[in-house]
């Protein structure tokens, strides 16, 4: 997933980092466009996924119960 570089990006990344440091599970809800692409390997081709959010406002962090 690509996180847009807008005004809310630093706060979003700080929140994710704080949860990771505390070993806290986090639910991340993202609204955006899901794209697929061919991801070729040596013997087979898999399908890759790319999630594109328009802004950091489309990404919500909720504490996991």
Secondary structure, 3 states (H helix, E strand, C coil): CECCCCCCHHHHHHHHHHHHHCCCCEEEEECCEEEEEEEECCCCEEEEEEEECCCHHHEEEEECC
